[in-house]
Amino acid sequence: MSSTLLSGNEAVARGAWEAGASVGIGYPGTPSTQALEVFARMEGVYAEWAPNEKVALEVAAGASMGGARAFVTMKHVGMNVAADPLFTLAYTGVGAGLVVFVADDPGMHSSQNEQDSRNWGPFARVPVLEPADSSEAREFTRAAFEMSEHFDIPVIVRSTTRLSHSKGVVEVTRDRISTEPREYLKDIGKWVMMPAMARARRRSLDERLRQMSEFVEDSQLNRIEMRDSTLGIVTSGVCYQYVREALPDASVFKLGISFPLPEEALAAFAAQVDRLVVVEEADAYLASHLRSLGLDPEPVGLQPVGLPAAGELSPGIIARALGAEAPATRDSVSGLPPRPPLMCPGCPHRGAYNALRKVKAIVTGDIGCYTLGALAPLASMDSCVCMGASVGMAHGMRLAGQGSDRPVAAVIGDSTFAHSGVTGLIDLAYNGSDALVCILDNRITAMTGHQQNPVSGMTLQGRPTTEIDLEALCRSVGVRRVRTVDPHDLAAAEQAVREEVAADELSVIIFRAPCALLIKEKEQPYAVDEESCTACGLCIRLGCPAISTGEDGKARIDAMICVGCGDCVQVCRFSAIELTGPACDIGGV
Ligand SMILES: Cc1ncc(C[n+]2csc(CCOP(=O)(O)OP(=O)(O)O)c2C)c(N)n1
């Protein structure tokens, strides 16, 4: 038997590959990103980043309709974007298996909100599988493809950060099954969802759901572990691991399928235990379903018993909430100094914010590395809601009358612009907005770990491809004032911003310079001449991690960190920052 250590994401990718998925499409988003990156490197598959999750699911729907098993990946908020096709795909069903892998982020380690993707099950009427470890992540993904074809429905595999990013033992002995595409048979009653057909497919969906509800009653993906019958816990996903650690003697109903629920099996389990408790993260999803079945679990989701309603659980939290002794494992790493997120040294976004700060702009922001511009010392971003929101929100601020004292500008990254900013820009052009939209084009999707995107000229599988011509795109939707500037040229960046906020029509500034981490060669670092430095603090206000102040208030530059971008040289009014000797050798031996 051959076993290996795989993260939950890697195991999901392996499961999709073993299941014969030949097409993989997704949009990056922590904690899901690695699943498609790993899948893309597997033999015999085609994989691509889509500009957003809706397109990813639509491409997958086409592949499935055309007979190829298709695998889609996204983070929880991506499901909101993909929800439109998802709901109707439940009606149409699939051609070949269609599996959507979605990774939630309880505790918001790297997300703007917490969402519980199990809710998409009853909402969109699609099955949701919830693996609890890497081995199950592989097994359940395989099973999801089988279910998808058997019940003619897209299937969601739901993970959370802990599962996606922690490693477990996985057997990798199973081969990949045949990838021969299924035959495509024209069937407008199934695929053309106009009202008459949709009504029929809705009845079909109800029948398919009925069949699935029967199937889950005895599915091996759910498991009952009877131990001490004084306490029975219903749980799913990674919470199962916490429960086993916190309450090793408790009986457990471990749900591997969180929609549809095995109602009869749950009722039978409830009848066998004295206390019935649900342990789950994020929403009280299982608890409310159990309550609707009249099973009446103890209300541990709320005070006073004490499972928190938000954030991640841990064995300790669960043990304490249920009056057990907390296990010896530590709940969190304590004693480490806090490490606030910072823009990297040499980050091109800094120059754009420096210019926007000069004109005291109200900045509607977006999601990406540039969101860090909201924090001190740049402190130049006023909002961050969801991908693409910056553009529409700038227009809305103008409609509310903002902009007379302080100009209004939107800031959005290249990947985010392609994801959902361009539709906002179309709205602004169409409706005659006079806002300023700044596209921070660093040639990559940096925030999520340097994924290629439609602006970067390279595909997920490393094929050179068309790059969006952002200038031409903006002009083509009706923006007449489009200009491009190097954000490391601080004077030019400021001049561009001053001129465009003064214009009485919509304008776009494309701040174009590669992400500092794309630049492999380190430039010669800078140093501060203590004699000339007046401790004025202007360079500090750039928020570069290489610059700090000494006890005398004068600036210091850490040559190990400085990449020689030269932004600080341009803000220093006393010529106190100069080049040092040769670039330091960071290669080591
Ligand atoms: C709907 C949705 N999908 C995915 C994400 C994850 N995500 C956050 S920012 C980002 C892209 C950032 O790239 P870009 O706009 O190019 O900015 P950069 O980080 O390069 O500055 C992604 C994919 C998200 N927050 N929301």
The ligand as a Tripos MOL2 file, in Angstrom:
@<TRIPOS>MOLECULE
LIG
   26    27     1     0     0
SMALL
NO_CHARGES

@<TRIPOS>ATOM
      1 C1        -15.3150   36.5110   -4.9310 C.3       1 LIG1
      2 C2        -13.9060   36.4110   -4.4480 C.ar      1 LIG1
      3 N1        -13.0710   35.5620   -5.0710 N.ar      1 LIG1
      4 C3        -11.7940   35.4570   -4.6660 C.ar      1 LIG1
      5 C4        -11.3180   36.2060   -3.6220 C.ar      1 LIG1
      6 C5         -9.8830   36.0680   -3.1630 C.3       1 LIG1
      7 N2         -9.0770   37.2190   -3.6040 N.ar      1 LIG1
      8 C6         -8.8910   38.2740   -2.8070 C.ar      1 LIG1
      9 S1         -8.0500   39.4720   -3.5680 S.2       1 LIG1
     10 C7         -7.8710   38.6140   -4.9610 C.ar      1 LIG1
     11 C8         -7.1720   39.1260   -6.1830 C.3       1 LIG1
     12 C9         -6.1500   40.1330   -5.9550 C.3       1 LIG1
     13 O1         -5.4580   40.3510   -7.1350 O.3       1 LIG1
     14 P1         -5.3090   41.7890   -7.7680 P.3       1 LIG1
     15 O2         -6.6210   42.4490   -7.9040 O.co2     1 LIG1
     16 O3         -4.5260   41.6390   -9.0250 O.co2     1 LIG1
     17 O4         -4.4910   42.5870   -6.6750 O.3       1 LIG1
     18 P2         -3.0190   42.3230   -6.0670 P.3       1 LIG1
     19 O5         -3.1940   41.4190   -4.8930 O.co2     1 LIG1
     20 O6         -2.1850   41.7320   -7.1460 O.co2     1 LIG1
     21 O7         -2.5450   43.6490   -5.6250 O.co2     1 LIG1
     22 C10        -8.4760   37.3940   -4.8170 C.ar      1 LIG1
     23 C11        -8.4600   36.3740   -5.8560 C.3       1 LIG1
     24 C12       -12.2390   37.0780   -2.9880 C.ar      1 LIG1
     25 N3        -11.8900   37.8230   -1.9450 N.pl3     1 LIG1
     26 N4        -13.5010   37.1700   -3.4260 N.ar      1 LIG1
@<TRIPOS>BOND
     1     1     2 1
     2     2     3 ar
     3     2    26 ar
     4     3     4 ar
     5     4     5 ar
     6     5     6 1
     7     5    24 ar
     8     6     7 1
     9     7     8 ar
    10     7    22 ar
    11     8     9 ar
    12     9    10 ar
    13    10    11 1
    14    10    22 ar
    15    11    12 1
    16    12    13 1
    17    13    14 1
    18    14    15 2
    19    14    16 1
    20    14    17 1
    21    17    18 1
    22    18    19 2
    23    18    20 1
    24    18    21 1
    25    22    23 1
    26    24    25 1
    27    24    26 ar
@<TRIPOS>SUBSTRUCTURE
     1 LIG1         1 GROUP 0 **** ****
